[in-house]
Amino acid sequence: MLRIAVIGATGQQGSGVVSALLKTTDYAGTYGVFFASPSIPAGREDAENSEEAKQGKGVVDAAKAAGCQHFVYSGLNSMKEVSRGKRTHCTHWDAKAVVADFARKQLRAVTVLIPGGFYTNLDLPLWTRRDPEGTAVFCLPLKPDAQMQWVDERFDMGTFVSGTSTGFVADSRANADTSGAASVFKRGPQITGGKTYPVMDDVLTPVDMAKQYQAVTGEPAKFEPVSIEDFVNSVRTDPEMGGPEFAKEVEDWVNHINEIKPGTTCTGAMKPEDDHSFEDLGVKATTFDNWLKRTGWRVGGTEDK
């Protein structure tokens, strides 16, 4: 019987993978590990020696000792690399890149999945709110044409890893026939090993996000960004939001998103023609309008579970 270890199974990404894996056994004997690590504040300034990197390397070592044939990692791009050295405080991003590089050197087959911004973060009051008239306000400190990409982290990660929908069609852009949808584990290390796949929808600017929200829900909506200074200060002064150290990371992240050039994908790290996820796997990430329809999410409300 196939054994796939899911490390981080209590998080949104890991639980989505577990749900999807339990719906299928068609993996032709493949054995692998899916690993999604949390953001760990300790050691935030030094990605190489951060707690997140140390724990990630420990998981890689354990996978190697267990004879893992296929290691699938939910990672992020190195912010230092994609920004060409301009953004140096995104330790959460850079630590994941450190773990991915270490895994590639230690294991026989590694596939890295790069998720976009989580739709579920739209619940945060720094991201969306209602104005006094009840209008839904999307208020991230981004430029109107910022090249943002999004993901339903639980649903989409489960689909990409297992090829089995967790409750919606795998190609969420249309009512497509997904009977032939593959996945990283189904395709196996021969096809997906050594590759990086973005798990995110096409670029959606903040202005277009507000327009889509209004079109789907019928509620008035607008994009009205707060200043970067106010956004970062809110994070800096609120321990529950991360505090001073995380504020530096947030500031770098926002500035980077605002600087991404059109015609790229995966937070500016790839050209669209270099993304072979649909070609290899036959699945796509959830669009914002379909996420709204599927979950019933509303600004200032709750998402249907």
C-alpha angles and dihedrals in degrees: 000000000000116000118201117174114213111199111194093031094155093060125084095259096044095045090051090053091049092050092050096044092053089061096061141037098183102118102115093234097308115160119200152143128240112199128188113174124200125236106266115196097203113102091011097158097058113052096186093056099030121127090245092056092045093051092044092052089049090056090049091051090050091049090051092050090051092054094247111194097192127023116194115191131190099219143155134227119265103261090204090058101042091046091046092238098313097109112052105157101069095104093158089060096040094047091056090051089051091053092047092051091048091050092051090055096046105038135060097232128016129177119189122205117198113201123205126227111312115251087211089066087070085082089071113103090227089061104041137006144157121256121220090271092054096252115150108244123199101202111173111141093250134127114260090250097040112151098237123166126194143199141191090231098199099043100035097044090051090051095048094046099043105018089229121116117238091211109320137058115288091231094053094182093079141002089273129169102254098177089113096048111134130194141204093269095040093050089045133204094301091069105022103030113113093017134117119214125192110225099202141099124254118285113296116186118215090248092054091046091058090047092051091048091054092046094051100039102030089229121128110255138175143176111244111161125207116224119271088239093056092044094051093043090054089055093044095053098042115074090196089059092051107274129231099329094050090046089066090053093047092051092052091046094052093046091050094050089051090053099049110120122229115256095049135095138198094050091311095306098109142036113235091246090060092059106094097169097113092040092052102032108022093225135109134196122259118275118228094246092051091046089055092049094046099045103029089225117173133183108265091009136085133274118242109247 
